[in-house]
């Protein structure tokens, strides 16, 4: 066992994909830890999913610091190399258990669109799937009217101007993203493979793949349970 009480899975592997026309990196880690069920049980027994995020279509609860220690201990080298990130740039890190629970009828328009998590290019997001592929993975998108596959502080004004025009011309369908539509083209998609982590720049346009037959389940042992990690930085470049 490691100093943190958990080893890497014996079949641990990782790769880097460069997606879309803008070749944004996505780090895919398969078979991360030796006992992913531990994290499911921890959530079920010791947390209350009651944190509400204005953008996330469900509930969240803080993951323990020991999870962040695992990420740092085992993945910091791959993360820094993939995203040209210097550890000294990191100012804050947080990890939350997350479950999609919002019915389609209650979605806000912003929750129906692909989104970005930050306008800072050096900030990163990670999704650790603690569920199977039937719960839907994560996809990345290109905004058709601008060609943008990521939105940073230099692009945000143009992006929202064009997005607003597009929505006014073609009323946007209320529902979860799951494939391409008139405004957005899907450029990459990753299944929710159990014990997989995907890591990407927060500026990348993305969305969960939530199909029309999705079953909303509040039990962490049965629902779309993920651990979402955010790596914040001081740099705005």
Secondary structure by P-SEA (a helix, b strand, c coil): ccccccccccccccccccccccbbbbbbbccccccaaaaaaaaacccccccccccccbbbbbccaaaaaaaaaccaaaaaaaaccccccccbbbbbbccccccccccccccccccccccccccbbbbbbccccccbbbbbbbcccccccccccccaaaaaaaaaaaaaaccccccccccccccccccccccccccbbbbbbccccccccccccccccccccccbbbbbbbbbccccc
